[in-house]
């Protein structure tokens, strides 16, 4: 009878212990999985066939005229789908097939099953040990070891899935490419994008790129004789945003900040004006804008190959998000990112664009 009483107590102890371990493990792992640094990031924006549906886009009049943009009754600017002068691809793509909640759920199920089976087998190991059944102890111990090893293996694999996720896919808005040349000559521009193009104007050929003739005035002419002030593209780009340095600017001060910052980054007044008119409507109404210029990260994710090779390259990429309160951060040294306006020489390429997070 004593042995039976001991086994009953043992059974209750194991049940309570397994429940406690499951609860603690679930809470700890859920907290780990929901940390921003380890969240599984998915991209599944509701973007229809045209380039701008689902996004509130404020565009200056000259860009509207160039792209044939029309304003709908809802106040959103959209690109007519039957316009053949641009290329458009659907951006309904998922980087990881599981959402944050689904990924966390799978991880926790694997963990719970491993703990439950380990506790179940460990109970029989101890039970048989108390009864002196050495053969049974060896058999159950082997099973316990296999379960633990298999569980650890799957947990390690799932942890790799979480932590080695692809870089987040970010919508790059309205990168515009200017080419200034002291002579008229043929130029080819190819974009090697770590991601997917969603809209280009004029049409971008995936193999040939853009082929245009330059001019001293900066006007570009395609093979059909149509003239452009710049080349335009948008896309979903894979790269990790870096907000370790930047600026937190009150919404009402954004215009003045951008005027100064863009000048330091090497844009002319005309280029900076187009940049500000595009982005200011999305920024000046916010309490604060947290801004970081992602030039190096962006250049690695969106490589431009230009023939002939430009003598001067100025690329400006701004990433920002709205904040209800001031965010203290170390400032960036903008003057070191690009050649200054006074340093432009020869064949010059200038590009500006940006991303809004959230």
Secondary structure as GFF3:
##gff-version 3
##sequence-region A 1 358
A	DSSP	alpha_helix	2	33	.	.	.	ID=ss1
A	DSSP	three_ten_helix	36	38	.	.	.	ID=ss2
A	DSSP	alpha_helix	61	67	.	.	.	ID=ss3
A	DSSP	beta_strand	69	71	.	.	.	ID=ss4
A	DSSP	beta_strand	77	79	.	.	.	ID=ss5
A	DSSP	beta_strand	87	88	.	.	.	ID=ss6
A	DSSP	alpha_helix	100	131	.	.	.	ID=ss7
A	DSSP	alpha_helix	134	163	.	.	.	ID=ss8
A	DSSP	beta_strand	169	180	.	.	.	ID=ss9
A	DSSP	beta_strand	186	193	.	.	.	ID=ss10
A	DSSP	beta_strand	195	201	.	.	.	ID=ss11
A	DSSP	beta_strand	210	213	.	.	.	ID=ss12
A	DSSP	beta_strand	220	221	.	.	.	ID=ss13
A	DSSP	beta_strand	227	228	.	.	.	ID=ss14
A	DSSP	beta_strand	231	238	.	.	.	ID=ss15
A	DSSP	beta_strand	247	250	.	.	.	ID=ss16
A	DSSP	three_ten_helix	251	253	.	.	.	ID=ss17
A	DSSP	alpha_helix	254	264	.	.	.	ID=ss18
A	DSSP	alpha_helix	269	279	.	.	.	ID=ss19
A	DSSP	three_ten_helix	280	282	.	.	.	ID=ss20
A	DSSP	beta_strand	288	293	.	.	.	ID=ss21
A	DSSP	alpha_helix	295	301	.	.	.	ID=ss22
A	DSSP	beta_strand	302	307	.	.	.	ID=ss23
A	DSSP	beta_strand	312	323	.	.	.	ID=ss24
A	DSSP	three_ten_helix	334	336	.	.	.	ID=ss25
A	DSSP	three_ten_helix	341	343	.	.	.	ID=ss26
A	DSSP	beta_strand	348	356	.	.	.	ID=ss27
###
